[in-house]
Amino acid sequence: MNIKIKKHLLIYKHYKLKCIIGKSGITSFKREGDLKTPKGTFKIGILYYRKDRIKLQNCKIKKKVIKKNMGWCDDIKSNKYNKQIRLPSQFRAEKLYRKDKIYDLCLEIKYNSSPIVTGNGSAIFLHLTKKNMKNTKGCIALSKKDFLKILPLLKKMTTISIS
C-alpha cells in the first residue's frame, strides 16, 4: 500500500490528513540543507520512538527506541552520512532524542539510501508537528493524533510517494 503526499495532504487508505512539508517545497533535485522535500516514491525504514512518551501498540513495522545518544548524520564530510550514529560525534548530526517532541514518533523515509550519495540530502523523516509549525527542513510532519491513526496500517512493504 502506498502513502501519497500531495503538497500539504497525506493520503493513505481512507485517510486524507493535513501534513507539513519542506519550507522550500518539493523537488526532484534535493541537496543537503536546501529545505526541500524530495519528490519520488520511497520505501519506509525503521520507526524510531520515545518509549518514555509513546506507548506503541499494534505496530507492524520495524521499530527502535530512541536513546539520548542517538543522532542522524547530515555532515557531508562523514562516511556515516545519512545514517543513524552515536552522539557525541565529531560530525554534524540531527539529534533524535529531543525536548520539542517532534521525533517522539519518527519514521525513516528511505530517501538517498541505496546507494547514499553524499550531498543529496539526509535525515528525511515522517515525524510529528509542533504547535504553530509552518514547515520543515525537508521532512514530512503530521499531528501526533494523525500519525497514530495510520501507524497500525503501515507494513514493511508500505511506500511513500511524494509529488
ChimeraX attribute file (.defattr): number of C-alpha atoms within 10 A of each C-alpha:
attribute: neighborCount
match mode: 1-to-1
recipient: residues
	/A:1	13
	/A:2	16
	/A:3	18
	/A:4	18
	/A:5	24
	/A:6	14
	/A:7	16
	/A:8	16
	/A:9	16
	/A:10	22
	/A:11	18
	/A:12	17
	/A:13	11
	/A:14	7
	/A:15	13
	/A:16	13
	/A:17	17
	/A:18	16
	/A:19	24
	/A:20	26
	/A:21	27
	/A:22	21
	/A:23	16
	/A:24	14
	/A:25	19
	/A:26	20
	/A:27	18
	/A:28	12
	/A:29	12
	/A:30	20
	/A:31	16
	/A:32	17
	/A:33	13
	/A:34	17
	/A:35	21
	/A:36	25
	/A:37	29
	/A:38	27
	/A:39	18
	/A:40	14
	/A:41	18
	/A:42	19
	/A:43	16
	/A:44	22
	/A:45	19
	/A:46	16
	/A:47	22
	/A:48	22
	/A:49	23
	/A:50	21
	/A:51	14
	/A:52	9
	/A:53	10
	/A:54	13
	/A:55	8
	/A:56	14
	/A:57	9
	/A:58	9
	/A:59	15
	/A:60	12
	/A:61	19
	/A:62	13
	/A:63	15
	/A:64	13
	/A:65	16
	/A:66	22
	/A:67	17
	/A:68	14
	/A:69	13
	/A:70	18
	/A:71	22
	/A:72	21
	/A:73	25
	/A:74	23
	/A:75	20
	/A:76	18
	/A:77	12
	/A:78	15
	/A:79	12
	/A:80	17
	/A:81	24
	/A:82	26
	/A:83	16
	/A:84	17
	/A:85	19
	/A:86	14
	/A:87	19
	/A:88	13
	/A:89	11
	/A:90	8
	/A:91	16
	/A:92	17
	/A:93	25
	/A:94	17
	/A:95	20
	/A:96	25
	/A:97	20
	/A:98	14
	/A:99	8
	/A:100	11
	/A:101	17
	/A:102	20
	/A:103	22
	/A:104	24
	/A:105	27
	/A:106	25
	/A:107	24
	/A:108	18
	/A:109	23
	/A:110	20
	/A:111	24
	/A:112	19
	/A:113	15
	/A:114	7
	/A:115	7
	/A:116	16
	/A:117	13
	/A:118	19
	/A:119	17
	/A:120	17
	/A:121	27
	/A:122	30
	/A:123	24
	/A:124	22
	/A:125	24
	/A:126	25
	/A:127	27
	/A:128	26
	/A:129	22
	/A:130	14
	/A:131	9
	/A:132	6
	/A:133	10
	/A:134	13
	/A:135	20
	/A:136	19
	/A:137	18
	/A:138	28
	/A:139	23
	/A:140	26
	/A:141	28
	/A:142	23
	/A:143	18
	/A:144	17
	/A:145	9
	/A:146	17
	/A:147	20
	/A:148	16
	/A:149	12
	/A:150	16
	/A:151	18
	/A:152	14
	/A:153	15
	/A:154	18
	/A:155	14
	/A:156	13
	/A:157	11
	/A:158	15
	/A:159	19
	/A:160	22
	/A:161	17
	/A:162	21
	/A:163	15
